[in-house]
């Protein structure tokens, strides 16, 4: 199964895309400056923090990023 990371997942477009991809049976992760309780598998991080971003990508074995 493909693992996808969505940046800005707490925003309107990101959260809609997140839900859409879940329905299509993808494993979806989100990353945003603000973490909400409405979306599971969301990490709170700034995209400028490349160390944290790299750790998330490697740990979860993410193959695609949508930004």
C-alpha contacts under 8 A as a table, 3 or more apart, distances in Angstrom:
res1	aa1	res2	aa2	distance
1	X	25	X	7.91
1	X	26	X	6.34
1	X	27	X	6.87
2	X	26	X	5.75
2	X	27	X	6.22
2	X	62	X	7.81
2	X	63	X	6.89
2	X	64	X	7.86
3	X	26	X	6.30
3	X	27	X	4.75
3	X	28	X	5.85
3	X	29	X	7.54
3	X	60	X	8.00
3	X	61	X	7.26
3	X	62	X	5.02
3	X	63	X	5.80
3	X	64	X	6.61
4	X	26	X	7.24
4	X	27	X	6.33
4	X	28	X	4.99
4	X	29	X	6.11
4	X	62	X	5.87
4	X	63	X	6.30
4	X	64	X	4.84
4	X	65	X	5.70
4	X	66	X	7.34
5	X	28	X	6.00
5	X	29	X	4.68
5	X	30	X	5.41
5	X	31	X	7.17
5	X	62	X	6.69
5	X	64	X	6.28
5	X	65	X	4.70
5	X	66	X	6.20
6	X	9	X	5.68
6	X	14	X	6.70
6	X	18	X	7.19
6	X	28	X	7.45
6	X	29	X	6.24
6	X	30	X	4.74
6	X	31	X	6.24
6	X	65	X	5.92
6	X	66	X	4.88
6	X	67	X	6.03
7	X	14	X	7.08
7	X	30	X	5.92
7	X	31	X	4.94
7	X	32	X	5.99
7	X	65	X	7.53
7	X	66	X	6.30
7	X	67	X	4.95
8	X	11	X	5.73
8	X	14	X	5.52
8	X	30	X	7.18
8	X	31	X	6.04
8	X	32	X	4.80
8	X	33	X	7.61
8	X	67	X	7.20
9	X	12	X	7.80
9	X	13	X	7.57
9	X	14	X	4.09
9	X	15	X	5.07
9	X	18	X	6.89
9	X	30	X	5.05
9	X	31	X	5.87
9	X	32	X	5.88
9	X	42	X	7.43
10	X	14	X	6.17
10	X	15	X	5.64
10	X	30	X	7.82
10	X	31	X	7.87
10	X	32	X	6.22
10	X	34	X	6.71
10	X	35	X	6.68
10	X	36	X	6.40
10	X	39	X	7.56
11	X	14	X	5.27
11	X	15	X	5.86
12	X	15	X	5.35
12	X	16	X	6.21
13	X	16	X	5.18
13	X	17	X	6.11
14	X	17	X	5.13
14	X	18	X	6.00
15	X	18	X	4.90
15	X	19	X	6.28
15	X	39	X	7.49
16	X	19	X	5.26
16	X	20	X	6.16
17	X	20	X	4.98
17	X	21	X	6.11
18	X	21	X	5.38
18	X	22	X	6.30
18	X	28	X	6.59
18	X	29	X	7.92
18	X	30	X	7.65
19	X	22	X	5.12
19	X	23	X	6.38
20	X	23	X	5.25
20	X	24	X	6.52
21	X	24	X	4.93
21	X	25	X	6.53
21	X	26	X	5.61
21	X	27	X	7.86
21	X	28	X	6.96
22	X	25	X	5.10
22	X	26	X	5.32
22	X	27	X	6.65
22	X	28	X	6.51
23	X	26	X	7.49
28	X	41	X	7.27
29	X	40	X	7.73
29	X	41	X	5.05
29	X	42	X	5.71
29	X	43	X	7.81
30	X	41	X	6.21
30	X	42	X	4.27
30	X	43	X	6.10
31	X	35	X	7.98
31	X	42	X	5.41
31	X	43	X	4.75
31	X	44	X	5.85
31	X	45	X	6.30
32	X	35	X	6.36
32	X	42	X	7.42
32	X	43	X	6.54
32	X	44	X	5.29
32	X	45	X	5.74
32	X	46	X	6.67
32	X	47	X	7.98
33	X	44	X	5.39
33	X	45	X	5.24
33	X	46	X	5.43
34	X	44	X	5.92
34	X	45	X	7.84
35	X	42	X	6.66
35	X	43	X	6.68
35	X	44	X	5.30
36	X	39	X	6.26
36	X	42	X	7.81
37	X	40	X	6.96
39	X	42	X	6.32
45	X	49	X	7.16
45	X	52	X	7.28
45	X	53	X	7.54
46	X	49	X	5.52
47	X	50	X	6.40
47	X	53	X	6.76
49	X	52	X	5.73
49	X	53	X	6.42
50	X	53	X	4.91
50	X	54	X	5.91
51	X	54	X	5.21
51	X	55	X	6.29
52	X	55	X	5.12
52	X	56	X	6.32
53	X	56	X	5.23
53	X	57	X	6.27
54	X	57	X	5.15
54	X	58	X	6.11
55	X	58	X	5.25
55	X	59	X	5.84
56	X	59	X	5.19
56	X	60	X	6.00
57	X	60	X	5.53
57	X	61	X	5.66
57	X	62	X	5.12
57	X	63	X	7.99
58	X	61	X	4.97
58	X	62	X	6.81
62	X	65	X	7.65
